[in-house]
Amino acid sequence: MKEEPNIDYIIKLVGYDNELKARLIDLLKNEFPEDVETYNKNINLGNHKLAAENVHKLNHKVALLGFEEAYAMAQQYEQQLKEGLTNNRTQFEIILLKIQIFLNKLKNN
């Protein structure tokens, strides 16, 4: 997957409202690590149904960051987890890592 996270969709949503853009980015930066931590806890405990819920929540952030291919793959992974499978786990966790690196480098304005 050559696609990378970006803020193009956020900019499309907020237009020239830099304050709203900064608030959205700040929200992502604060919530994303917490959501990943919750996902990691549930997946490591084998709580596939709860991990599927975590993936669903994380996938909203994936979409917000314009990560379209990753969004589709995460939807598949969510469904797999509901069936007790983890086939796309590594791919999904690579996406999470890419997003975290992107967010760490991202400035709010």
Biopython code that builds the backbone (N, CA, C, O; Angstrom):
import numpy as np
from Bio.PDB.StructureBuilder import StructureBuilder

atoms = [
    (1, "MET", "N", (0.858, -1.178, 0.000)),
    (1, "MET", "CA", (0.000, 0.000, 0.000)),
    (1, "MET", "C", (0.902, 1.238, 0.000)),
    (1, "MET", "O", (1.606, 1.511, 0.972)),
    (2, "LYS", "N", (0.865, 1.964, -1.087)),
    (2, "LYS", "CA", (1.719, 3.146, -1.233)),
    (2, "LYS", "C", (1.051, 4.412, -0.710)),
    (2, "LYS", "O", (1.693, 5.453, -0.575)),
    (3, "GLU", "N", (-0.203, 4.318, -0.426)),
    (3, "GLU", "CA", (-0.977, 5.460, 0.060)),
    (3, "GLU", "C", (-0.448, 5.918, 1.424)),
    (3, "GLU", "O", (0.005, 5.108, 2.232)),
    (4, "GLU", "N", (-0.514, 7.213, 1.658)),
    (4, "GLU", "CA", (-0.070, 7.785, 2.923)),
    (4, "GLU", "C", (-1.182, 8.665, 3.514)),
    (4, "GLU", "O", (-1.988, 9.223, 2.769)),
    (5, "PRO", "N", (-1.228, 8.789, 4.833)),
    (5, "PRO", "CA", (-2.220, 9.680, 5.440)),
    (5, "PRO", "C", (-1.942, 11.131, 5.049)),
    (5, "PRO", "O", (-0.802, 11.510, 4.780)),
    (6, "ASN", "N", (-3.002, 11.929, 5.024)),
    (6, "ASN", "CA", (-2.874, 13.344, 4.674)),
    (6, "ASN", "C", (-4.034, 14.113, 5.295)),
    (6, "ASN", "O", (-4.944, 13.515, 5.868)),
    (7, "ILE", "N", (-4.000, 15.428, 5.182)),
    (7, "ILE", "CA", (-5.089, 16.236, 5.748)),
    (7, "ILE", "C", (-5.952, 16.867, 4.656)),
    (7, "ILE", "O", (-6.703, 17.805, 4.924)),
    (8, "ASP", "N", (-5.851, 16.364, 3.443)),
    (8, "ASP", "CA", (-6.635, 16.916, 2.334)),
    (8, "ASP", "C", (-8.136, 16.894, 2.626)),
    (8, "ASP", "O", (-8.839, 17.872, 2.372)),
    (9, "TYR", "N", (-8.619, 15.773, 3.159)),
    (9, "TYR", "CA", (-10.053, 15.664, 3.449)),
    (9, "TYR", "C", (-10.461, 16.644, 4.557)),
    (9, "TYR", "O", (-11.534, 17.244, 4.490)),
    (10, "ILE", "N", (-9.622, 16.801, 5.554)),
    (10, "ILE", "CA", (-9.907, 17.752, 6.637)),
    (10, "ILE", "C", (-10.013, 19.156, 6.066)),
    (10, "ILE", "O", (-10.931, 19.902, 6.407)),
    (11, "ILE", "N", (-9.081, 19.513, 5.202)),
    (11, "ILE", "CA", (-9.101, 20.839, 4.580)),
    (11, "ILE", "C", (-10.368, 21.010, 3.743)),
    (11, "ILE", "O", (-10.981, 22.077, 3.739)),
    (12, "LYS", "N", (-10.752, 19.951, 3.038)),
    (12, "LYS", "CA", (-11.982, 20.000, 2.247)),
    (12, "LYS", "C", (-13.201, 20.226, 3.147)),
    (12, "LYS", "O", (-14.127, 20.946, 2.774)),
    (13, "LEU", "N", (-13.195, 19.617, 4.316)),
    (13, "LEU", "CA", (-14.307, 19.760, 5.260)),
    (13, "LEU", "C", (-14.398, 21.155, 5.865)),
    (13, "LEU", "O", (-15.487, 21.723, 5.958)),
    (14, "VAL", "N", (-13.258, 21.710, 6.276)),
    (14, "VAL", "CA", (-13.274, 22.958, 7.037)),
    (14, "VAL", "C", (-12.983, 24.191, 6.200)),
    (14, "VAL", "O", (-13.169, 25.313, 6.671)),
    (15, "GLY", "N", (-12.530, 24.002, 4.966)),
    (15, "GLY", "CA", (-12.222, 25.149, 4.118)),
    (15, "GLY", "C", (-11.114, 25.986, 4.717)),
    (15, "GLY", "O", (-10.046, 25.474, 5.054)),
    (16, "TYR", "N", (-11.370, 27.274, 4.847)),
    (16, "TYR", "CA", (-10.351, 28.205, 5.348)),
    (16, "TYR", "C", (-10.443, 28.441, 6.854)),
    (16, "TYR", "O", (-9.801, 29.351, 7.379)),
    (17, "ASP", "N", (-11.222, 27.641, 7.538)),
    (17, "ASP", "CA", (-11.379, 27.795, 8.987)),
    (17, "ASP", "C", (-10.196, 27.126, 9.695)),
    (17, "ASP", "O", (-10.258, 25.954, 10.064)),
    (18, "ASN", "N", (-9.132, 27.888, 9.873)),
    (18, "ASN", "CA", (-7.912, 27.340, 10.476)),
    (18, "ASN", "C", (-8.109, 26.923, 11.925)),
    (18, "ASN", "O", (-7.454, 25.995, 12.400)),
    (19, "GLU", "N", (-9.005, 27.600, 12.628)),
    (19, "GLU", "CA", (-9.274, 27.236, 14.022)),
    (19, "GLU", "C", (-9.913, 25.854, 14.098)),
    (19, "GLU", "O", (-9.522, 25.028, 14.923)),
    (20, "LEU", "N", (-10.892, 25.604, 13.239)),
    (20, "LEU", "CA", (-11.548, 24.299, 13.224)),
    (20, "LEU", "C", (-10.573, 23.214, 12.773)),
    (20, "LEU", "O", (-10.566, 22.114, 13.325)),
    (21, "LYS", "N", (-9.755, 23.520, 11.776)),
    (21, "LYS", "CA", (-8.739, 22.570, 11.310)),
    (21, "LYS", "C", (-7.808, 22.208, 12.466)),
    (21, "LYS", "O", (-7.519, 21.031, 12.680)),
    (22, "ALA", "N", (-7.343, 23.198, 13.204)),
    (22, "ALA", "CA", (-6.447, 22.960, 14.334)),
    (22, "ALA", "C", (-7.125, 22.117, 15.409)),
    (22, "ALA", "O", (-6.497, 21.241, 16.003)),
    (23, "ARG", "N", (-8.411, 22.382, 15.660)),
    (23, "ARG", "CA", (-9.148, 21.601, 16.670)),
    (23, "ARG", "C", (-9.297, 20.148, 16.237)),
    (23, "ARG", "O", (-9.149, 19.238, 17.053)),
    (24, "LEU", "N", (-9.589, 19.927, 14.959)),
    (24, "LEU", "CA", (-9.709, 18.552, 14.454)),
    (24, "LEU", "C", (-8.384, 17.808, 14.557)),
    (24, "LEU", "O", (-8.343, 16.653, 14.980)),
    (25, "ILE", "N", (-7.313, 18.469, 14.172)),
    (25, "ILE", "CA", (-5.994, 17.846, 14.250)),
    (25, "ILE", "C", (-5.629, 17.546, 15.703)),
    (25, "ILE", "O", (-5.092, 16.480, 16.006)),
    (26, "ASP", "N", (-5.918, 18.480, 16.592)),
    (26, "ASP", "CA", (-5.655, 18.275, 18.008)),
    (26, "ASP", "C", (-6.463, 17.094, 18.547)),
    (26, "ASP", "O", (-5.953, 16.284, 19.321)),
    (27, "LEU", "N", (-7.712, 17.004, 18.136)),
    (27, "LEU", "CA", (-8.568, 15.887, 18.533)),
    (27, "LEU", "C", (-7.971, 14.558, 18.061)),
    (27, "LEU", "O", (-7.907, 13.592, 18.822)),
    (28, "LEU", "N", (-7.542, 14.521, 16.815)),
    (28, "LEU", "CA", (-6.916, 13.310, 16.287)),
    (28, "LEU", "C", (-5.664, 12.949, 17.072)),
    (28, "LEU", "O", (-5.466, 11.794, 17.448)),
    (29, "LYS", "N", (-4.831, 13.935, 17.312)),
    (29, "LYS", "CA", (-3.580, 13.690, 18.020)),
    (29, "LYS", "C", (-3.811, 13.166, 19.438)),
    (29, "LYS", "O", (-3.027, 12.359, 19.939)),
    (30, "ASN", "N", (-4.885, 13.622, 20.081)),
    (30, "ASN", "CA", (-5.180, 13.189, 21.445)),
    (30, "ASN", "C", (-5.897, 11.850, 21.505)),
    (30, "ASN", "O", (-5.565, 11.000, 22.331)),
    (31, "GLU", "N", (-6.874, 11.661, 20.635)),
    (31, "GLU", "CA", (-7.698, 10.448, 20.693)),
    (31, "GLU", "C", (-7.038, 9.235, 20.059)),
    (31, "GLU", "O", (-7.191, 8.117, 20.553)),
    (32, "PHE", "N", (-6.309, 9.442, 18.976)),
    (32, "PHE", "CA", (-5.772, 8.307, 18.227)),
    (32, "PHE", "C", (-4.927, 7.369, 19.097)),
    (32, "PHE", "O", (-5.179, 6.164, 19.095)),
    (33, "PRO", "N", (-3.939, 7.874, 19.838)),
    (33, "PRO", "CA", (-3.125, 6.956, 20.659)),
    (33, "PRO", "C", (-3.953, 6.191, 21.698)),
    (33, "PRO", "O", (-3.680, 5.023, 21.974)),
    (34, "GLU", "N", (-4.950, 6.843, 22.263)),
    (34, "GLU", "CA", (-5.816, 6.175, 23.241)),
    (34, "GLU", "C", (-6.625, 5.063, 22.579)),
    (34, "GLU", "O", (-6.779, 3.976, 23.136)),
    (35, "ASP", "N", (-7.141, 5.352, 21.380)),
    (35, "ASP", "CA", (-7.921, 4.349, 20.645)),
    (35, "ASP", "C", (-7.047, 3.153, 20.263)),
    (35, "ASP", "O", (-7.488, 2.006, 20.332)),
    (36, "VAL", "N", (-5.807, 3.430, 19.861)),
    (36, "VAL", "CA", (-4.876, 2.351, 19.498)),
    (36, "VAL", "C", (-4.550, 1.508, 20.727)),
    (36, "VAL", "O", (-4.494, 0.281, 20.647)),
    (37, "GLU", "N", (-4.339, 2.161, 21.849)),
    (37, "GLU", "CA", (-4.040, 1.434, 23.091)),
    (37, "GLU", "C", (-5.195, 0.495, 23.464)),
    (37, "GLU", "O", (-4.965, -0.646, 23.863)),
    (38, "THR", "N", (-6.405, 0.969, 23.337)),
    (38, "THR", "CA", (-7.578, 0.144, 23.647)),
    (38, "THR", "C", (-7.667, -1.033, 22.677)),
    (38, "THR", "O", (-7.923, -2.166, 23.085)),
    (39, "TYR", "N", (-7.454, -0.754, 21.392)),
    (39, "TYR", "CA", (-7.447, -1.834, 20.387)),
    (39, "TYR", "C", (-6.386, -2.873, 20.743)),
    (39, "TYR", "O", (-6.673, -4.070, 20.763)),
    (40, "ASN", "N", (-5.150, -2.418, 21.027)),
    (40, "ASN", "CA", (-4.057, -3.343, 21.346)),
    (40, "ASN", "C", (-4.394, -4.215, 22.548)),
    (40, "ASN", "O", (-4.124, -5.416, 22.548)),
    (41, "LYS", "N", (-4.980, -3.612, 23.560)),
    (41, "LYS", "CA", (-5.361, -4.373, 24.756)),
    (41, "LYS", "C", (-6.351, -5.474, 24.375)),
    (41, "LYS", "O", (-6.178, -6.631, 24.760)),
    (42, "ASN", "N", (-7.375, -5.115, 23.629)),
    (42, "ASN", "CA", (-8.405, -6.096, 23.282)),
    (42, "ASN", "C", (-7.898, -7.172, 22.334)),
    (42, "ASN", "O", (-8.232, -8.346, 22.500)),
    (43, "ILE", "N", (-7.096, -6.791, 21.341)),
    (43, "ILE", "CA", (-6.600, -7.797, 20.396)),
    (43, "ILE", "C", (-5.635, -8.749, 21.090)),
    (43, "ILE", "O", (-5.648, -9.949, 20.819)),
    (44, "ASN", "N", (-4.797, -8.225, 21.986)),
    (44, "ASN", "CA", (-3.836, -9.075, 22.697)),
    (44, "ASN", "C", (-4.506, -10.013, 23.692)),
    (44, "ASN", "O", (-3.977, -11.080, 24.004)),
    (45, "LEU", "N", (-5.678, -9.608, 24.190)),
    (45, "LEU", "CA", (-6.439, -10.483, 25.096)),
    (45, "LEU", "C", (-7.336, -11.457, 24.331)),
    (45, "LEU", "O", (-7.984, -12.314, 24.932)),
    (46, "GLY", "N", (-7.370, -11.323, 23.005)),
    (46, "GLY", "CA", (-8.214, -12.205, 22.192)),
    (46, "GLY", "C", (-9.674, -11.805, 22.190)),
    (46, "GLY", "O", (-10.535, -12.602, 21.816)),
    (47, "ASN", "N", (-9.969, -10.574, 22.604)),
    (47, "ASN", "CA", (-11.344, -10.062, 22.599)),
    (47, "ASN", "C", (-11.668, -9.524, 21.200)),
    (47, "ASN", "O", (-11.694, -8.313, 20.977)),
    (48, "HIS", "N", (-11.911, -10.437, 20.275)),
    (48, "HIS", "CA", (-12.080, -10.059, 18.873)),
    (48, "HIS", "C", (-13.284, -9.154, 18.640)),
    (48, "HIS", "O", (-13.216, -8.233, 17.827)),
    (49, "LYS", "N", (-14.358, -9.401, 19.329)),
    (49, "LYS", "CA", (-15.554, -8.560, 19.132)),
    (49, "LYS", "C", (-15.290, -7.124, 19.584)),
    (49, "LYS", "O", (-15.659, -6.174, 18.894)),
    (50, "LEU", "N", (-14.652, -6.970, 20.739)),
    (50, "LEU", "CA", (-14.313, -5.626, 21.213)),
    (50, "LEU", "C", (-13.262, -4.981, 20.304)),
    (50, "LEU", "O", (-13.320, -3.780, 20.041)),
    (51, "ALA", "N", (-12.312, -5.770, 19.831)),
    (51, "ALA", "CA", (-11.298, -5.241, 18.911)),
    (51, "ALA", "C", (-11.954, -4.778, 17.612)),
    (51, "ALA", "O", (-11.524, -3.788, 17.020)),
    (52, "ALA", "N", (-12.990, -5.486, 17.167)),
    (52, "ALA", "CA", (-13.726, -5.071, 15.960)),
    (52, "ALA", "C", (-14.371, -3.704, 16.182)),
    (52, "ALA", "O", (-14.371, -2.866, 15.281)),
    (53, "GLU", "N", (-14.914, -3.478, 17.360)),
    (53, "GLU", "CA", (-15.489, -2.167, 17.692)),
    (53, "GLU", "C", (-14.408, -1.090, 17.698)),
    (53, "GLU", "O", (-14.634, 0.033, 17.246)),
    (54, "ASN", "N", (-13.236, -1.444, 18.215)),
    (54, "ASN", "CA", (-12.112, -0.497, 18.225)),
    (54, "ASN", "C", (-11.670, -0.163, 16.805)),
    (54, "ASN", "O", (-11.388, 0.996, 16.499)),
    (55, "VAL", "N", (-11.611, -1.170, 15.939)),
    (55, "VAL", "CA", (-11.231, -0.955, 14.541)),
    (55, "VAL", "C", (-12.255, -0.051, 13.869)),
    (55, "VAL", "O", (-11.892, 0.829, 13.089)),
    (56, "HIS", "N", (-13.524, -0.263, 14.167)),
    (56, "HIS", "CA", (-14.581, 0.572, 13.590)),
    (56, "HIS", "C", (-14.358, 2.041, 13.966)),
    (56, "HIS", "O", (-14.446, 2.927, 13.116)),
    (57, "LYS", "N", (-14.074, 2.284, 15.229)),
    (57, "LYS", "CA", (-13.840, 3.652, 15.698)),
    (57, "LYS", "C", (-12.577, 4.236, 15.069)),
    (57, "LYS", "O", (-12.578, 5.382, 14.622)),
    (58, "LEU", "N", (-11.507, 3.455, 15.034)),
    (58, "LEU", "CA", (-10.262, 3.919, 14.424)),
    (58, "LEU", "C", (-10.438, 4.195, 12.938)),
    (58, "LEU", "O", (-9.799, 5.090, 12.385)),
    (59, "ASN", "N", (-11.293, 3.435, 12.305)),
    (59, "ASN", "CA", (-11.473, 3.584, 10.864)),
    (59, "ASN", "C", (-12.074, 4.940, 10.500)),
    (59, "ASN", "O", (-11.852, 5.429, 9.393)),
    (60, "HIS", "N", (-12.816, 5.544, 11.394)),
    (60, "HIS", "CA", (-13.319, 6.900, 11.146)),
    (60, "HIS", "C", (-12.141, 7.872, 11.031)),
    (60, "HIS", "O", (-12.157, 8.790, 10.211)),
    (61, "LYS", "N", (-11.137, 7.659, 11.854)),
    (61, "LYS", "CA", (-9.945, 8.511, 11.805)),
    (61, "LYS", "C", (-9.120, 8.218, 10.558)),
    (61, "LYS", "O", (-8.537, 9.130, 9.972)),
    (62, "VAL", "N", (-9.068, 6.958, 10.151)),
    (62, "VAL", "CA", (-8.387, 6.574, 8.922)),
    (62, "VAL", "C", (-9.019, 7.317, 7.740)),
    (62, "VAL", "O", (-8.312, 7.855, 6.887)),
    (63, "ALA", "N", (-10.339, 7.342, 7.700)),
    (63, "ALA", "CA", (-11.054, 8.027, 6.620)),
    (63, "ALA", "C", (-10.813, 9.530, 6.664)),
    (63, "ALA", "O", (-10.626, 10.160, 5.622)),
    (64, "LEU", "N", (-10.815, 10.099, 7.839)),
    (64, "LEU", "CA", (-10.603, 11.533, 8.000)),
    (64, "LEU", "C", (-9.225, 11.947, 7.490)),
    (64, "LEU", "O", (-9.024, 13.083, 7.061)),
    (65, "LEU", "N", (-8.289, 11.016, 7.543)),
    (65, "LEU", "CA", (-6.936, 11.299, 7.072)),
    (65, "LEU", "C", (-6.732, 10.907, 5.609)),
    (65, "LEU", "O", (-5.595, 10.771, 5.156)),
    (66, "GLY", "N", (-7.824, 10.725, 4.871)),
    (66, "GLY", "CA", (-7.751, 10.502, 3.433)),
    (66, "GLY", "C", (-7.070, 9.213, 3.019)),
    (66, "GLY", "O", (-6.556, 9.114, 1.905)),
    (67, "PHE", "N", (-7.057, 8.254, 3.875)),
    (67, "PHE", "CA", (-6.368, 6.983, 3.682)),
    (67, "PHE", "C", (-7.378, 5.974, 3.112)),
    (67, "PHE", "O", (-7.803, 5.056, 3.813)),
    (68, "GLU", "N", (-7.756, 6.150, 1.846)),
    (68, "GLU", "CA", (-8.882, 5.415, 1.265)),
    (68, "GLU", "C", (-8.665, 3.904, 1.152)),
    (68, "GLU", "O", (-9.547, 3.127, 1.516)),
    (69, "GLU", "N", (-7.507, 3.483, 0.656)),
    (69, "GLU", "CA", (-7.224, 2.045, 0.550)),
    (69, "GLU", "C", (-7.175, 1.421, 1.940)),
    (69, "GLU", "O", (-7.683, 0.320, 2.152)),
    (70, "ALA", "N", (-6.570, 2.121, 2.869)),
    (70, "ALA", "CA", (-6.473, 1.632, 4.240)),
    (70, "ALA", "C", (-7.859, 1.508, 4.868)),
    (70, "ALA", "O", (-8.126, 0.579, 5.631)),
    (71, "TYR", "N", (-8.731, 2.450, 4.540)),
    (71, "TYR", "CA", (-10.104, 2.427, 5.057)),
    (71, "TYR", "C", (-10.807, 1.144, 4.615)),
    (71, "TYR", "O", (-11.451, 0.472, 5.420)),
    (72, "ALA", "N", (-10.680, 0.814, 3.335)),
    (72, "ALA", "CA", (-11.327, -0.397, 2.808)),
    (72, "ALA", "C", (-10.752, -1.648, 3.460)),
    (72, "ALA", "O", (-11.500, -2.562, 3.808)),
    (73, "MET", "N", (-9.434, -1.701, 3.629)),
    (73, "MET", "CA", (-8.813, -2.851, 4.256)),
    (73, "MET", "C", (-9.250, -2.971, 5.719)),
    (73, "MET", "O", (-9.490, -4.075, 6.206)),
    (74, "ALA", "N", (-9.353, -1.842, 6.413)),
    (74, "ALA", "CA", (-9.769, -1.866, 7.814)),
    (74, "ALA", "C", (-11.207, -2.353, 7.956)),
    (74, "ALA", "O", (-11.546, -3.020, 8.933)),
    (75, "GLN", "N", (-12.045, -2.023, 6.992)),
    (75, "GLN", "CA", (-13.419, -2.538, 7.017)),
    (75, "GLN", "C", (-13.416, -4.064, 6.908)),
    (75, "GLN", "O", (-14.176, -4.740, 7.601)),
    (76, "GLN", "N", (-12.572, -4.597, 6.050)),
    (76, "GLN", "CA", (-12.450, -6.056, 5.918)),
    (76, "GLN", "C", (-11.952, -6.671, 7.229)),
    (76, "GLN", "O", (-12.456, -7.697, 7.687)),
    (77, "TYR", "N", (-10.961, -6.019, 7.812)),
    (77, "TYR", "CA", (-10.397, -6.518, 9.066)),
    (77, "TYR", "C", (-11.441, -6.501, 10.180)),
    (77, "TYR", "O", (-11.524, -7.435, 10.978)),
    (78, "GLU", "N", (-12.224, -5.448, 10.226)),
    (78, "GLU", "CA", (-13.295, -5.374, 11.225)),
    (78, "GLU", "C", (-14.233, -6.567, 11.087)),
    (78, "GLU", "O", (-14.609, -7.192, 12.079)),
    (79, "GLN", "N", (-14.606, -6.875, 9.852)),
    (79, "GLN", "CA", (-15.501, -8.011, 9.602)),
    (79, "GLN", "C", (-14.829, -9.322, 10.007)),
    (79, "GLN", "O", (-15.465, -10.191, 10.603)),
    (80, "GLN", "N", (-13.546, -9.464, 9.684)),
    (80, "GLN", "CA", (-12.803, -10.667, 10.074)),
    (80, "GLN", "C", (-12.826, -10.847, 11.590)),
    (80, "GLN", "O", (-13.066, -11.944, 12.094)),
    (81, "LEU", "N", (-12.574, -9.758, 12.302)),
    (81, "LEU", "CA", (-12.565, -9.840, 13.764)),
    (81, "LEU", "C", (-13.914, -10.292, 14.304)),
    (81, "LEU", "O", (-13.975, -11.050, 15.271)),
    (82, "LYS", "N", (-14.982, -9.836, 13.693)),
    (82, "LYS", "CA", (-16.318, -10.263, 14.119)),
    (82, "LYS", "C", (-16.502, -11.758, 13.944)),
    (82, "LYS", "O", (-17.312, -12.379, 14.632)),
    (83, "GLU", "N", (-15.737, -12.337, 13.013)),
    (83, "GLU", "CA", (-15.782, -13.776, 12.763)),
    (83, "GLU", "C", (-14.687, -14.526, 13.522)),
    (83, "GLU", "O", (-14.523, -15.735, 13.357)),
    (84, "GLY", "N", (-13.937, -13.794, 14.359)),
    (84, "GLY", "CA", (-12.890, -14.403, 15.156)),
    (84, "GLY", "C", (-11.576, -14.598, 14.418)),
    (84, "GLY", "O", (-10.710, -15.337, 14.886)),
    (85, "LEU", "N", (-11.413, -13.949, 13.274)),
    (85, "LEU", "CA", (-10.203, -14.083, 12.460)),
    (85, "LEU", "C", (-9.337, -12.834, 12.567)),
    (85, "LEU", "O", (-9.832, -11.748, 12.871)),
    (86, "THR", "N", (-8.044, -12.997, 12.315)),
    (86, "THR", "CA", (-7.130, -11.857, 12.393)),
    (86, "THR", "C", (-6.214, -11.779, 11.164)),
    (86, "THR", "O", (-5.075, -11.324, 11.271)),
    (87, "ASN", "N", (-6.698, -12.215, 10.013)),
    (87, "ASN", "CA", (-5.875, -12.285, 8.796)),
    (87, "ASN", "C", (-5.199, -10.967, 8.451)),
    (87, "ASN", "O", (-4.037, -10.976, 8.046)),
    (88, "ASN", "N", (-5.870, -9.849, 8.593)),
    (88, "ASN", "CA", (-5.329, -8.549, 8.185)),
    (88, "ASN", "C", (-4.716, -7.767, 9.346)),
    (88, "ASN", "O", (-4.516, -6.556, 9.243)),
    (89, "ARG", "N", (-4.423, -8.441, 10.427)),
    (89, "ARG", "CA", (-3.911, -7.747, 11.616)),
    (89, "ARG", "C", (-2.623, -6.974, 11.327)),
    (89, "ARG", "O", (-2.521, -5.792, 11.654)),
    (90, "THR", "N", (-1.659, -7.630, 10.726)),
    (90, "THR", "CA", (-0.377, -6.975, 10.467)),
    (90, "THR", "C", (-0.551, -5.751, 9.580)),
    (90, "THR", "O", (-0.001, -4.687, 9.864)),
    (91, "GLN", "N", (-1.315, -5.904, 8.508)),
    (91, "GLN", "CA", (-1.570, -4.770, 7.603)),
    (91, "GLN", "C", (-2.219, -3.614, 8.347)),
    (91, "GLN", "O", (-1.817, -2.462, 8.187)),
    (92, "PHE", "N", (-3.215, -3.920, 9.156)),
    (92, "PHE", "CA", (-3.914, -2.877, 9.903)),
    (92, "PHE", "C", (-2.972, -2.180, 10.878)),
    (92, "PHE", "O", (-3.002, -0.955, 11.003)),
    (93, "GLU", "N", (-2.155, -2.934, 11.553)),
    (93, "GLU", "CA", (-1.251, -2.343, 12.530)),
    (93, "GLU", "C", (-0.156, -1.507, 11.864)),
    (93, "GLU", "O", (0.346, -0.558, 12.467)),
    (94, "ILE", "N", (0.215, -1.843, 10.638)),
    (94, "ILE", "CA", (1.140, -0.997, 9.870)),
    (94, "ILE", "C", (0.474, 0.338, 9.557)),
    (94, "ILE", "O", (1.113, 1.388, 9.624)),
    (95, "ILE", "N", (-0.798, 0.293, 9.217)),
    (95, "ILE", "CA", (-1.565, 1.520, 8.955)),
    (95, "ILE", "C", (-1.594, 2.389, 10.210)),
    (95, "ILE", "O", (-1.385, 3.600, 10.136)),
    (96, "LEU", "N", (-1.851, 1.775, 11.353)),
    (96, "LEU", "CA", (-1.875, 2.527, 12.610)),
    (96, "LEU", "C", (-0.533, 3.195, 12.878)),
    (96, "LEU", "O", (-0.478, 4.345, 13.314)),
    (97, "LEU", "N", (0.533, 2.475, 12.619)),
    (97, "LEU", "CA", (1.873, 3.026, 12.822)),
    (97, "LEU", "C", (2.125, 4.210, 11.880)),
    (97, "LEU", "O", (2.660, 5.236, 12.301)),
    (98, "LYS", "N", (1.742, 4.067, 10.615)),
    (98, "LYS", "CA", (1.913, 5.163, 9.651)),
    (98, "LYS", "C", (1.147, 6.405, 10.101)),
    (98, "LYS", "O", (1.641, 7.527, 9.989)),
    (99, "ILE", "N", (-0.059, 6.191, 10.608)),
    (99, "ILE", "CA", (-0.872, 7.319, 11.068)),
    (99, "ILE", "C", (-0.232, 7.975, 12.283)),
    (99, "ILE", "O", (-0.182, 9.202, 12.373)),
    (100, "GLN", "N", (0.257, 7.168, 13.216)),
    (100, "GLN", "CA", (0.876, 7.737, 14.410)),
    (100, "GLN", "C", (2.108, 8.562, 14.046)),
    (100, "GLN", "O", (2.310, 9.647, 14.591)),
    (101, "ILE", "N", (2.922, 8.059, 13.139)),
    (101, "ILE", "CA", (4.106, 8.802, 12.688)),
    (101, "ILE", "C", (3.672, 10.113, 12.033)),
    (101, "ILE", "O", (4.257, 11.165, 12.291)),
    (102, "PHE", "N", (2.652, 10.045, 11.191)),
    (102, "PHE", "CA", (2.130, 11.236, 10.518)),
    (102, "PHE", "C", (1.629, 12.261, 11.531)),
    (102, "PHE", "O", (1.951, 13.444, 11.428)),
    (103, "LEU", "N", (0.847, 11.815, 12.504)),
    (103, "LEU", "CA", (0.297, 12.718, 13.512)),
    (103, "LEU", "C", (1.393, 13.340, 14.373)),
    (103, "LEU", "O", (1.296, 14.504, 14.762)),
    (104, "ASN", "N", (2.426, 12.568, 14.666)),
    (104, "ASN", "CA", (3.533, 13.092, 15.475)),
    (104, "ASN", "C", (4.243, 14.240, 14.758)),
    (104, "ASN", "O", (4.747, 15.159, 15.403)),
    (105, "LYS", "N", (4.283, 14.188, 13.437)),
    (105, "LYS", "CA", (4.973, 15.214, 12.663)),
    (105, "LYS", "C", (4.062, 16.395, 12.319)),
    (105, "LYS", "O", (4.542, 17.462, 11.937)),
    (106, "LEU", "N", (2.768, 16.202, 12.456)),
    (106, "LEU", "CA", (1.784, 17.179, 12.012)),
    (106, "LEU", "C", (1.665, 18.353, 12.980)),
    (106, "LEU", "O", (1.562, 18.174, 14.194)),
    (107, "LYS", "N", (1.680, 19.530, 12.423)),
    (107, "LYS", "CA", (1.453, 20.746, 13.220)),
    (107, "LYS", "C", (-0.046, 21.069, 13.153)),
    (107, "LYS", "O", (-0.702, 20.729, 12.169)),
    (108, "ASN", "N", (-0.576, 21.700, 14.155)),
    (108, "ASN", "CA", (-2.009, 21.978, 14.234)),
    (108, "ASN", "C", (-2.474, 23.068, 13.276)),
    (108, "ASN", "O", (-3.665, 23.119, 12.966)),
    (109, "ASN", "N", (-1.606, 23.928, 12.801)),
    (109, "ASN", "CA", (-2.090, 25.004, 11.939)),
    (109, "ASN", "C", (-1.421, 25.026, 10.598)),
    (109, "ASN", "O", (-1.731, 25.881, 9.768)),
]
sb = StructureBuilder()
sb.init_structure("model")
sb.init_model(0)
sb.init_chain("A")
sb.init_seg("    ")
for serial, (resi, resn, name, xyz) in enumerate(atoms, 1):
    if name == "N":
        sb.init_residue(resn, " ", resi, " ")
    sb.init_atom(name, np.array(xyz, "f"), 0.0, 1.0, " ", f" {name:<3s}", serial, name[0])
structure = sb.get_structure()
